[in-house]
Amino acid sequence: MRTRPYGEAAAGPVTAAPPGGTGRLPARVRWAVAVCVPALVMLALGCWGLDRGGMWRDEAVTFQVARRTVPQIWRLLHDVDAVHGLYYLLVHAVLTVHPGEVVLRLPSVCAAAVTAGLVAALGSRLARPRVGLWAGLLYAVSPMAGHYAQEGRSYALVAAGATAATLLFTRAVRGGTWWAYGTVVALTCWLHEFALLLLPAHALSLALARVGPRAWRGWGCAAAAAGLGLLPLVLVSRAQSAQVAWLRPPTWATAQGLLRMFLGPADGVFWACLGLALVGLLGLSAPGGRRGEPTCAGVAAPLAVVPPLALMLVSRMSPLYVDRYVLYALSGVPLLVAAGADRLLSLRPRTPLAAPAGAVAVLLALTHQLPLLRADRDPARRPDDLAAVARAADRGLRPGDPVLFLPARTRNTALTYPAAFRGARDLALAEPAAGSGTLYGREAGPLRLRHRMASLERVWVIADRDVLAGRWTPGSPVERAKSAVLAEEFTPVRESVRGEVAVRLYVRRALPGLSGAPEPPPVPPRPARR
């Protein structure tokens, strides 16, 4: 009975185990093991330490926006964050079950587990079950995949959608229908528009497989439909491009950093995976010059390289690149590494227990990277920890105390953890966030703000540390007025810094002719909350 050569995808069930395969297990069992084991490993790693006890700023935005009503979310998307609109609506439905930190992250955990299973399914389809098993496990133990599996943002869901679209792509190339592929691509792009870069990656895979005109027509129609369906989001998001004005053009170091994250941050894992990936590249085209035969490497390499490379090149002119925007490209890397390992083992086709041995090698990689995974569960590893900021504010604030948020986005702490600020007076706020259709609320003008601060003897400030240190000056007149009044009329007497956000108590300076600064009024203990 014929055995599939390396790189040939099966059109139907495999009836004989390949040399060095998983013994006499039926093909369906091998497929099930290859797909389910990585998904379960990813699910376990994703649930480990999921309750970090605090959200950082991007997660906090998801949390406070998703708890608004649907009309309020819809109003917000007209002015800001349209690119995340579908995700906010999905999380809105999830948080109706329980508005908590763990529930917020559960969709990402489940999506990451699905992605690991889909990577395994791709490897099994394009090569053989042991390749799928290794690739899925490599994805599951990747620190980058584990990081975004525990983020209350859309990126893990985008990765699941892109990997599912790639699996549907391989089926359509072999004579399946293209409508399912086009639908999944369109939905994934509505979760994040940069998923559209998946299309040129698949086009390159078609070229490497030297498919016929029929496959090109099918893919072209599906790609055009997905692009046209995304056009409204592209037009709206272009008008909101000020949201990414903080980005800078990528450099060679940026590309090196992404390569390190894709292959593994630990040196031993990085060099081993890099070597295997290079071996895997030898299988870019089908053996024997067959046309229309996409190989594992021919699908994996474009998926891993084209989206980040294209976004980096565009970002040299108009900065748009952030590594999380191309997280979905990570799915191609373990497939390429596993394909390289399988190619090496194929040189000795009678190698016993090859599949379990590969799984043990992945386990060693997990052990090597375990300290990184453990450290990632610490809230301090994120840019900021708003729960810690809220606790610091809660220890000092008393009912009626004035609070100033500098800049306005630091109000995210109060919107996410309102109990810590209950009874405090928000000096700059003119209209609440949900009612105004903004992320952080509308603030009063500079003159009105100065009038409100004129009679104050003390004010609590929740501020970006870069603003306080003068390393960044906000462009808004209101933000400049906040900084100016604090610098001219107040002096800090107490400070608690939590990452990039500081909690400071300011008191009014002594009048000219008087020596010394006034003693800060005593801060009585805040009554315990139930």
PyMOL commands that set and color helices and strands:
alter all, ss='L'
color gray80, all
select helices_A, chain A and resi 27-47+57-66+70-77+82-95+101-126+129-141+143-149+155-173+179-191+193-209+213-238+241-244+252-263+267-283+287-289+296-315+323-346+354-376+379-381+386-396+408-416+418-421+433-436+446-454+465-468+477-489
alter helices_A, ss='H'
color red, helices_A
select strands_A, chain A and resi 402-406+425-426+429-431+442-443+458-464+490-498+501-508
alter strands_A, ss='S'
color yellow, strands_A
deselect
rebuild
show_as cartoon
